[in-house]
Every structure is written in structure tokens, then in C-alpha cells.
Amino acid sequence: MFKDLDKKAWIFIFIILLLGIFVRIYGYQDVGYWGDDMTTLPTGLLYFYPHTLFPGLLGQGEPILGNIIIASGCRLSGEDFSGVIEMQKAPMFYPGREILIGPALAKSDLYCHAPMYIGGILALLIISLLAILLLNKYAAIYSIIFFSFSPVLLKFSTWIHVDIFSYVFVWTGLIFLWLFYKDESKKIWREVLFFCLASLFFAFGFMTKLPNLIFVIFAFWIFWFFILFKKVGYI
């Protein structure tokens, strides 16, 4: 699986990943809150308090798994975010929310941002593994360098937004889907395990952002394609 990489390539990749992780956590104390935080954080925080409507309606009406992960970091701070209960009176109306949860957010800045840094590092490691599995040595190294220092990925690895968790789930699902497709052990349980894990992570991705439904459909398309061609003897 990794035979295309020699010792020097592994050392180089390790150094690049260390640098990629460093640029993600460097200056963490300078990263503050931004406008979308008043949609992302209340959506996840309301889940932990009594509510009479779907918490996703406090944001953009999307699934709330990613929001819950981020809000869990805020909750670890022990601060009182019960002000989100009042937001139910005006769902999808953002002005004035700062007054309700602003003081608690100011005191739990590190806790609220910690999930983003963890997600950013995980995303980098996962996409690097995917590159190594799918590409030859030089293409894999180029891809790892690109994703280590991509401005877009760096942004979503620090600023509070659910996209980074969407990447983590989808890329992990792609790894397991690839392992399912390339498995040569002739053991049915391994194929079933890899496909179930791929489907699970794609489902997590769908529970984070609605457009990720396409990956659930893609996984089952690959599954039936694989079964069909296996039966007729092409694979």
C-alpha cells in the first residue's frame, strides 16, 4: 500500500506535516470571533439546553452535527450559555445575539476554538493519507504540501465554521471506500466492514452539511457497480 514511498520521502512528508500543523496552531490567541459565529455556535449550544424547536433553525436550517461538536468545546469551559434559549423567539434572526451569549464566549474563547484546531489537524492528516493511498510518490508529496499550506483549509482550521468537520468525515469516508474497492483479501467481512465504515462517515458528513448527501449516493453507486462487475467476472 505504501511501497512507493522510500525512507527519504517519509521523512520529507513528516517534516511537511509538522510545518502544516505548526502554521495551524501558531498565533491561536489572535483568532477571534466573526459574523458566522452567531449562527454556528447558538445552533450547537441550543442542543444542550431545553428547546422547543429544531436547533438547526437558529442557524441556516442545516444539520447540526458539526455545530454540536464545536459547541461541545464551549460547554467544556463551564460558562453559562443559557441565553441561547431566548434566541428561539426569533430563529434565523441574528442581531442582538451578542448580548445573550457574548460574555460567556469571551471567557471561553480557547475552549470554543479548540475543536477547530483539532479538526484542522485531523483533516490535514486524513487528506495526506488519502493522497498517499491514491497517488504516486511525487503527486502525493505535492498534494500534501498543497493541503498543508492551502489558505482556504488554513482558514477553516482556525475560524469557527462546520466545514472542517465536513472535510474530516467525507475524506475519512473516501479512505474506507477506497479500501473497500481495492481489498484483495477475498474476505467478505473486510469488504462489508470497509463499506459500512465508509457509509457511516459519509452519513456523518451529511449530518454536518446537506450537500454531502452526494457522497452517500456515490458510495452506494460504487457498491452496486462493484457487485455487478464482480458477478460477471470483470473484477
C-alpha positions, 0 to 999 in steps of 0.5 A: 500500500505504501511501497512507493514511498522510500525512507527519504520521502517519509521523512520529507512528508513528516517534516511537511506535516509538522510545518502544516500543523505548526502554521495551524496552531501558531498565533491561536490567541489572535483568532477571534470571533466573526459574523458566522459565529452567531449562527454556528455556535447558538445552533450547537449550544441550543442542543444542550439546553431545553428547546422547543424547536429544531436547533438547526433553525437558529442557524441556516436550517442545516444539520447540526452535527458539526455545530454540536461538536464545536459547541461541545468545546464551549460547554467544556469551559463551564460558562453559562450559555443559557441565553441561547434559549431566548434566541428561539423567539426569533430563529434565523434572526441574528442581531442582538445575539451578542448580548445573550451569549457574548460574555460567556464566549469571551471567557471561553474563547480557547475552549470554543476554538479548540475543536477547530484546531483539532479538526484542522489537524485531523483533516490535514492528516486524513487528506495526506493519507488519502493522497498517499493511498491514491497517488504516486510518490511525487503527486502525493508529496505535492498534494500534501504540501498543497493541503498543508499550506492551502489558505482556504483549509488554513482558514477553516482550521482556525475560524469557527465554521462546520466545514472542517468537520465536513472535510474530516468525515467525507475524506475519512469516508473516501479512505474506507471506500477506497479500501473497500474497492481495492481489498484483495483479501477475498474476505467478505467481512473486510469488504462489508466492514470497509463499506459500512465504515465508509457509509457511516462517515459519509452519513456523518458528513451529511449530518454536518452539511446537506450537500454531502448527501452526494457522497452517500449516493456515490458510495452506494453507486460504487457498491452496486457497480462493484457487485455487478462487475464482480458477478460477471467476472470483470473484477 
